[in-house]
Amino acid sequence: MTHRFIQTETAKGVLHITLDRPDVLNSIHTPMAAELLAALAEAGRDPAVRAVLLTGAGRAFCAGQDLAEAAPEGGQALTDFAAHVRTAYNRLVLAVRGLEKPVVAAVNGVAAGAGANLALACDFVFASSQASFIQAFAKIGLVPDTGGTFVLPRLVGMARATAMMMLGEKVSATQALELGMIYRVREPDVLLTEATAFAESLATQATSALGLTKRLLTASAGNDLAAQLELEAELQGEAGRSADYAEGVAAFKGKRAPTFTGR
Ligand code: T3D
């Protein structure tokens, strides 16, 4: 599939998605959101894809909503933000969280507004030591979206999330790591290589079990203990019927490394 505003390539089981509007710091407009949604849907359908790596072209990861689309000079502004958020950002977050394959973000530079929260929706966030995270919404009179008010308090606690979201201050990659917002910080020259190697390694693991694990972790936010225990039992039943479970146990007994197929 050809795209105009993202690049995609599959190699070694990893779908690489690069947000590709570097002149506007990969800010998201409607056509880019549609391409990203289509790529994530395809990742779910394609058994050859066993992990996804999301990054940005140029010096930024993503500056959030394209403000030239939202409020164009002399043009037609977006008037119904609620509808826009529902059709673009809500769907993107649900696509990332609903994709039962690991999604790794390689945050190569600034991640602002919806761009920051898109990164935080991913399963693993690698960030360049030059990267930063900005809950930019309050600075332009908007509220946080793209799942930020759900994810960020769970990652860093309510007090810090409130400060980030009400003050809109820049959080460096190092601070983000210390606060438990992200998984790894790497120097800019090795970020993509290391995040790619990590995603390729994930793509050799028991993909269906990782996908079910993701479903459990996502569900845990809304379940009570009894419901979560029941879901664990149900999904363990599913995992126990997988080819990867049979292979994992055979490999353990044979004292060899497993060769998982993802099924
Ligand atoms: O619409 C709805 O449905 C509501 C949903 C909203 C979701 C959201 O994401 S709201 C938040 C939107 N994003 C922002 O408010 C961030 C705006 N950008 C910035 O604050 C800064 O650009 C950054 C802190 C991210 C980076 O600063 P800096 O100094 O490194 O770069 P810069 O010079 O500001 O930007 C470089 C270029 O990118 C510049 O264009 P130019 O002057 O070279 O032609 C700038 O206008 C452009 N750019 C940056 N961010 C955006 C953008 N263009 C359009 N939309 C952007 N979000």
Boltz pocket constraint, residues with backbone or C-beta under 6 A from the ligand:
constraints:
  - pocket:
      binder: B
      contacts: [[A, 22], [A, 23], [A, 24], [A, 25], [A, 27], [A, 62], [A, 63], [A, 64], [A, 65], [A, 66], [A, 67], [A, 68], [A, 70], [A, 78], [A, 80], [A, 81], [A, 82], [A, 84], [A, 85], [A, 110], [A, 112], [A, 113], [A, 114], [A, 115], [A, 134], [A, 136], [A, 137], [A, 140], [A, 142], [A, 143], [A, 145]]
      max_distance: 6.0
